[in-house]
Amino acid sequence: MNSMMESAGAAPAPARNKKGAGLLKKMAKRYDLYLMLLLPLAFYLIFHYGPLYGLQIAFKNFNPAKGIMDSPWVGFIHFERFFDSYYFWRLLWNTLSINLLSLLIAFPIPILLALIVNEIRSRTFSKLLQNITYIPHFISVVVIVGILQALLSPTAGPINQMIELFGGTPIRFMESAGWFKPVYIGSNIWQSMGWQSIIYIAALSGVNPQLYEAAKMDGASRLRRIWHVSLPGIIPVIVILLILDVGHFMNVGFEKILLMQNNLNLESSDVISTFVYTTGILKGEYSYTAAIGLFNSVINLILLLLVNRFARKTSETSLW
C-alpha cells in the first residue's frame, strides 16, 4: 500500500518536467522574441522595482548623510503625524473629489465621442472631427494653463467679456476655490477626450456589421442599434479601461494642478501629489512624504483589487 501511494505521489513530477521542457523548447525556438523582452524587462526592474528598496525611509528618520540603511527606525510615526494633521481631510477630500468627478463626468465623454464618430456616414467630416478633438492632446500642459489664464482673465478674457456684455460681473475663475475643480475637469475633458476615444473607435470597428444589418431589418432605430449593438460590443474595452483608471484613482494630474494652484484656490487645489512635492522636495521632509506616498499607493492598490474583483463577477471581464 505504501509503495502504491509513493508511486501515485511521484506520478505528476514527470508531467511537470515535460511541461517545463516543452516551454523551454518553445522559448529556444523563438529566442529572438524573448531577447527583445530583455530591454523593457530591465527597464521595469531598474526604474520600477528597484526603487521599492527606498520605501523603508517611510518608517525611518531619513538622513541623507547617513544613508537609507543607517538612518534610525521610527515605525509609524510619520503616518500618525499625517493622519493627525489638520490638512489630512482636506488633502484626501480634494484628491478623491477631483478623481471621482473626473470618473463620473470625463470617463463617458470619449465613449460618446467614439459612438458619434462611428455613426457619421461622411468620411471627410468624421476625419475632421477626429483631428479637431485629437489636437489638444499634443499641446503642452504649460501652454494649456496659459490658454486658460488668457481665456478666463477677469480683465481681458473673452469669457468674462461675454459675461459683462450680458450684464454680469467678471468672475475670477483661476483665483476662486469654488471654480477650480470645474475649470480643471472641463479643461481635462477638452484636452484628452479625442485621444482617449481612439481605442473605443478601434473597438467599434471590430463589431460585426451583420449585427447592425440584422438590427436594422428588425426595425431598430439608430439609437436602438447603438444601445443594443455598439455598446455591448465595446463593453469589455470599457471595463478594462475603467479598471485601469481606478488603478491610479489617487494620482491626480500633478503638473497641471501645480501650475493652476495659487494661494487663493489652495483650499480646493491642494491634493496629495502637490503636497508631497512642496513638503518633500522643496522642504526636504523625505521620510514624511514617503509615508504619505506609500499611503496613497496602498489606497490605489486596494481600489484596483476591489474594482477588478467586482468587474470579474459582474461582467466576466477583468485584468486577471
N, C-alpha and C positions, 0 to 999 in steps of 0.2 A: 504493500500500500504506500509506504514511504517513497519507494522508487518511482511509483506511478505519479505521485504528487510532485516529486522533484522534476520528472520529465515534463509534466504539464506546465510547471512554473518556468522551465527553461525554454519552452517552445517559442514564445514571442521574440526571443533575442535574435535568432537568425532572420526573422521577418524585418525587424528594425534595422539590422545590418544591411539587408538587401535594399531597403528604402534609402538608407544613407549612401550606399554605393551608387544607387540609381541617381540620386541627387547630385553626387559628385561627378558622375559621368555627364549629366546634363550641363553642369557648370563648366566642365572641361571642354565640352563641345562648343559652347558659346562663351568662351573665356573673354572674347573681345568686348562683349556687352557688360560683363561683370567688371572688367577693368575700367570701363567708363564710369562705373559707380564709385570708384575709389576717391575721385576728387570731391564730389558732393558729400560722400560719407566723411571724408577727412574734414571738410568744411564744418559739418554739423558737430563732429566730435570736438574740434578745436574751439569753435566760436559759440556753440550752444551748450554742449555737455561739459566741456572743460571748465567754464566759468562757474558751474554749480559748486565747485570747491569753495568759492568765496562766500557762499551763503552762510557759512558759520559765523561771519562777522556780525550777523543779526543777533547772535547770542553772546557777543563779546563787546568789550570797550576797545574798538579797533584803534590802534596807534600805528600810523604808517612807519614810524621809526623802528618799532618792534616787529612789524610784520603780522601776518594773519595767525601764525602758529603761536607766537609768544604773547599775543595780546590776551589779557585776562578774561576769563569767562564770567558773565553776569547773569546768565539764564534768560528769563523772560522779562527783564526789567524794561527793555525798550518797547516791547509790546504793551506792557501795562501803562507805560508813560503815554503811548499813543491812544490807547483806549480811554484813559482818564483825562485826556486833554480837552479843552473847551472847543477846539475846532474839529474833533473827530466826527461828530454827527454832521457837521456842515460839509466836510470833505466827502463823507460817504453818501450823503443825500445828493450833492451836486453830481458826483460820479454816476450814481445809479439813475438819477432822473434824466440826465443827458442821454445816457445809453438806452434807457427804456423808451424815452420819447423818440429817439432815432430808430429804434427797432420797430416801434408801432407805426411811425409815420414814414420814415425813409425806406424801410425794407420793402414795402409793397410797391413803391413807385417804379423801380426798374422792371418789375413784373408787368405792371400796367403798360409801361412804355414798350416792352417787348411784344405784348399782345397787340398793341396798336400798330407797331411796325409790321407785324406778321399779317395783319388784316388789310394793310394798304395794298391795293392792287397795282398802283402806279409805281414801277420800279425806280423811276427818277426821283419822285417825291419821297419814297422810302429811304433811298440813299442820302438825300438831302437832309432829312430829319435825323438820321443816324449821325451824319457828320456834324450837324449843329450841336447835338447833345454829347458827342464824344469830345469836342474841342476843350471844354472846361477842365477835363481830367488832366490835360497836359500843361495847364497853367500852374506856375509855381504857387505854393501856399502864401509866400510873401506877397506876390502880385495879387492874389485873391483878396487878402486882407486889405491891401492898398485900394483895390477896387471898391470894397465895402466901405472903407472910410470916405472915399470920394463920393459914392452914391448916397451915403447916409449922413453926410456932413450937415450939421444944423444951419449952416450959413449959405453954402454954395451947392449942397447936394440936390440933385433933381427930385428925389423923393420928398424932401422937406419943402422944396419949392412948389410941388404939386399940392402938398398939404396946405401951404399958405394960400395958394390960388383958390382953394375951396373954403377959405375962411378959418382954417385951423391954425394952431400954433406949432412951431418947429419942435421936433422930438429929438432928443439926444440919444439915438439908438445905441451907439457904441459906448456911451458912458452910463447907460442905465442897466442896473442889475436885472430888472424885470424884462428887458428886451434882449438880454444876452443870449439866452437859450433859443428863442425863435430865430434870431439872426444867424446863430451858429448852425442850427439844424437846417434851416432853409438854404443857407449857402452850401452846406454839405450835399443836400439833395441836388441842387443845380450843378455842383461840381462833379458828382460821381454817378448820377443816375444813368447816363448814357453808357459809360464804361461797364457798369455792373449789369446792364441789360444784355451785353454781348452773349453771355453764357446762356441766358434764357432764350435768346433768339436762336442760338445754335441748337438748344434742346427742342424748340418748336419745329425746327427744320427736320428733325428726326421723327416727328409724329407721322404715322401712316396716313397718306392723303385719302386712302379709301374710306377711312373713318369719317372724314369730312363729307365725302360723297354720299355715304350711307345715311348720315345725319340729315343731309340736305334732301335726300329722297324721302325721308320720313317726315319732312315738313318742318325741320328745326330751323329757327331763325338764326341770324348771325350770332346774337348774344347767347342763344342756347348752344350753338356749336362751340363757342369759346368756353362756356361753363362746363359742358359735358365731354368735350374732346380735347381742347387745347390745355386747359388747366390740369386735368388728370394726367395728361401726357408729360407734364413737366413737374409734377408733384415730387418725385424723387430728387430732382435737382434743387427744388425749393427747400426741401427738408435738409439736405446736406449743407446748403449754404446758410440756412438758419442755424444749424448746429455750429458751424464754423464761426458765425457772427457771435453767438452766445459764448463761444470759447474764449473770445477776448472782450467779453462784455465790460469788464472793469477798466479796459485800456482805452481811454478817450484819446482823440487826436491831439497829442501833446503840443506839437509845433503851432498849430493854428490857434489853440486856446491861449497859449503863451503870448502870441502876437496880438490877440484881441484883448488880452487881460490888462486892466488898469485898476487903480485904487478905488474908482467909483463903482465898478461892476464886480469887485472881488468877492462879494457875498454870493454871487451866482457862478462865477467863473473859476473859483479856486477848487481844483479837483486833486485827486491823489497824485497823479503824474506830475502836475506842476508844483505841488508841494514838495515832492521828492526832489525835484530839480532845484528849487530855490533853497531848500533846507540842506539837502545832501551835497550838491555840487557847489553852490555858492557859499554856504556857511560851513561846509566841511563836516557835517554830522553824519558820517558814513554808516556807522552801526545802526543808528536810529532809523535812517531812511531805508537801509537794507531790510530792517524788520518790517517797515511799512510796505515795501515792495514785495516781501515774501507773503505777507498777509493778503495783498492784492492778488498775487498769483494763486494762492490757495483757494480764494473765492472763485477765481476763474475756473480752476480745475474742478471744483465741486459743481459749479453750474454746468460745465461741459458734460460731466458724467451723468448728471440728472437729466439734462435735455436729451442726451444720446439714448439713455435708457427709455425715456418716455417716447421718443420717436420710434425706437425699435418695437415697442409694444403696440403703438397705435397705428403706425403706417408701414411697419416692416421694412423701414429704410433707416439706416444708421451708418456711422463711420466704422463701427466694429460690432 
